[in-house]
Amino acid sequence: MAVNWDAMVLGPLMGVFGEPATYLPAAGGSYLITGVFDEAYRELELIDGASAITTELPVLGVRLAAFPVPPVQNDRVSVASVNTTYVVREVRPDGHGYAKLMLNFVSSP
């Protein structure tokens, strides 16, 4: 039996851990979404196969079903809890209806 990840896992996850954000597609317009924001997500990056560096960057976990059009690079998102706008530098879908939006800082009021 197939698991409905969006209904059984992702929806309840957003209900517990999600916070409001405003999504601003590069094509124009805006709409409200809910996401799991992590301002200090740590990423390990291999440089030459033997050496690695660790960086911290903001990331927003989202349900892809919440988007009328899939998120893409250069879209923007305004995260209410930190009153900050970010640009999407990369979209990393997980194959189960969830994606990490890797973000870069744009502005804070």
N, C-alpha and C positions, 0 to 999 in steps of 0.2 A: 504494500500500500504506500503510495506517494505521500510525502509530507507537504502540506501547504505552509511553507516557511513564512509567508507574509502574514497569514491569519494566526498561525499557531505560535510563532516565535517573534517575528519582527514587530508586529502590531503591539503585543503586550510589552515588549522591550521598550518601545518608544513611549508607551503609557507610563512606565516607571522612570526611565532615565532621560527621556527626551526633553528638549527645551525649544522654545519658539525661535524661529529665524525667518528672515525675509529673503527669498531667492530672487535674484535679478539676472535673468538670462541676457546674454550678450545681444540677442536678437531684439530685446526690448520687453517691457512690461515687468511685472513683479507679482509674487504670490507668497503666501505664508506656508512654511513647512515646519516640521518638527525633526530635530536631529540630536545626536549625542555628540556634544562638543568636548574636545580635549585640547586645551591650549598648549600642552607640553608633551605631545605625542613624540616618542623616541623612535628614531629610525636608524637602523644599522645599514651602512652602505659599504660594500667591498670595493676597494680601490684597484688593487692589482691581483686579486685572488688570495692574497695572504694578509694584506693590511686592511684595516677597516676604520671607518670613522662613525661616530654617533652624532646625529643632529636632532635638535628639537624643533618641531614645527606644529602649527595648529592643524587640526583635522576635524571634520564633521562627518559622523556616520549617519547615513540617511537610508530610508526605504525608497527604492526606485519607483514603487507604485505611487508615491506621492507627487511625482513629476508628470505633468502633461506631455512634456518632451524631455528625453533623457538629459541629465546634466552633462556639460562639456567644458573643456578647458576655456578659460577667459570669461566664463560666467562669474557673477559676484554673489556673495551671500553676506547679509548683515546679521550678526549674532547679538541678540538683545541682551543677554546676560553680561556681556563684556562691552556692549555699546561700540562695536567695532565692525568694520566692513573688510572683507577679504576677497581676493580673486582666486578662483579655482585654478590651480596649476596642473592638477592631474585628477582623473576620476578612476578609482580602482574598484570595479564591481567584484563581488565575491562568488557569483554564480548561483546565489540563492535569493536574489532580490534585494540585497543590501549593497551599499557601496561606501567606500571611504573617499571623501572629497579632501584631497591634500591642498592646503590653503597657503596663500601668501598674504601678508598684511597690506592693506590699502590705506585705511584711514580710521581715526577715532576723533570724535568731536572735541 
